[in-house]
Amino acid sequence: MHDLVIVGAGPVGATLALAVSDADLDVVVLDARSRGETPRGDRTLALSHGARLILERLGAWGGFSAKPGAVTPITAIDISQADGFGITRLTAHENDLPALGYVVSYRALQEALDAALARAGVAIRYGIAATAVGGTPAYASVECEGGDGQPILARLAAVADGTGAAVAGVPRRRHDYGQVAVIARLWRDVPHEGIAYERFTADGPLALLPEGDHYGLVWTATPARAEMLLALPEAAFLAQLERRFPPRVRGFTRVEARRAFPLALEYATATVGTRCAVLGNAAQTLHPVAGQGFNVGLRDAFELAQAIIDTPRDALGDAPMLERHARGRRADRWAGIAFTHGLVNLFGNDRAVVRWPRGLALTLLDALPPAKRAFTRAMLFGLR
């Protein structure tokens, strides 16, 4: 029987594996990919400065950040609402940081983590997908597709495979926002200078993330509107986009790779079960507004690793250990869920009666440096 089995070697599962790799533990990682397989497509992730610190501690940041085009620093975040007053700008300089966050290539990050796992000698079983995860008071059991067909037993199973749907005793809830995100690569006639934009519109949040020589666009819309936006000729699409920004954020010249995906909040009502813990998207899948989901997932992994390291082997995975971990993550996790869900509901509401309070909130945040710093630190490092 293993001490720990980690289901999923994506960025969150790999973070957990690296964080415990120096402990005297029998750890095995299961991954559905074939050995050497890289993600077929690429997408961008928004990493906070706190996430960078985690990756640096694990030795996965240096080579990754040196790759051309893999990392773009976010030096400022400009937040405003359409059809109403109020604006605030969060800057790295005000917070004595090199950057508030980073827009990164998922593929490059995964390749860097794979290389770090290989250097650390972490045991990974490729081509094995977990079909069910359960537990008894004595051990966790992971049923698998692939391998020799035998269940894998461990003191603790940590599930970071994305959905967590196969974990016994960990119920999930889903809230469909009735929206989709239209994403694309977008160019302007001026350099982005590392500034990200979060614009709240009647349709929902609209974000521009600096990435290489262009922006990553995330445009929230109803399914019908998204279908129309995808079908528009390039010039008409850019004209629609410009109407949602003030003159200081216009001059869009080109858009490529438009596509869409549905938006929902999905979360586990409890993050631990019998001898099992879920983390990352297996614990909570958040709306992309404010870029919190991936960062909460990395903190899930890093803090579970600390709980594992601090626990004697014979107590690993028992109910008291898992309850302590769940209790320690509760405030940060629920704050991330409430923050993103609240932003979508508050700023996605176009009733005139709430425009003035929204504008006042943005104005006051910009005018009160202590409040702005506290808000920024919560976004970058979570709640403790």
Salt bridges, closest charged atoms under 4 A:
ASP3 OD1 - ARG155 NE 2.87
ASP3 OD2 - ARG313 NE 3.04
ASP26 OD1 - HIS2 ND1 3.05
ASP31 OD2 - ARG33 NE 2.80
GLU37 OE2 - ARG40 NH2 3.48
GLU56 OE2 - ARG52 NE 2.85
ASP78 OD2 - ARG89 NH2 3.09
ASP78 OD2 - ARG248 NH1 2.81
GLU94 OE2 - LYS372 NZ 3.67
GLU111 OE1 - LYS67 NZ 3.04
ASP114 OD2 - ARG33 NH1 2.95
ASP203 OD2 - ARG225 NE 3.21
ASP203 OD2 - ARG244 NH2 3.71
GLU211 OE1 - HIS214 NE2 3.53
ASP213 OD1 - HIS214 ND1 2.93
GLU256 OE1 - ARG185 NH2 3.30
GLU256 OE2 - ARG254 NH1 2.58
GLU266 OE2 - ARG172 NE 3.18
GLU266 OE1 - ARG174 NH1 3.28
ASP300 OD1 - ARG329 NH2 2.85
GLU303 OE2 - ARG329 NH1 3.54
GLU303 OE2 - ARG384 NH2 3.42
GLU323 OE2 - ARG327 NH1 3.64
GLU323 OE2 - ARG330 NH2 3.32
ASP332 OD2 - ARG299 NE 2.70
ASP332 OD2 - ARG329 NH1 2.75
ASP332 OD2 - ARG384 NH1 3.86
ASP350 OD2 - ARG355 NH2 3.30
ASP366 OD1 - LYS372 NZ 2.95
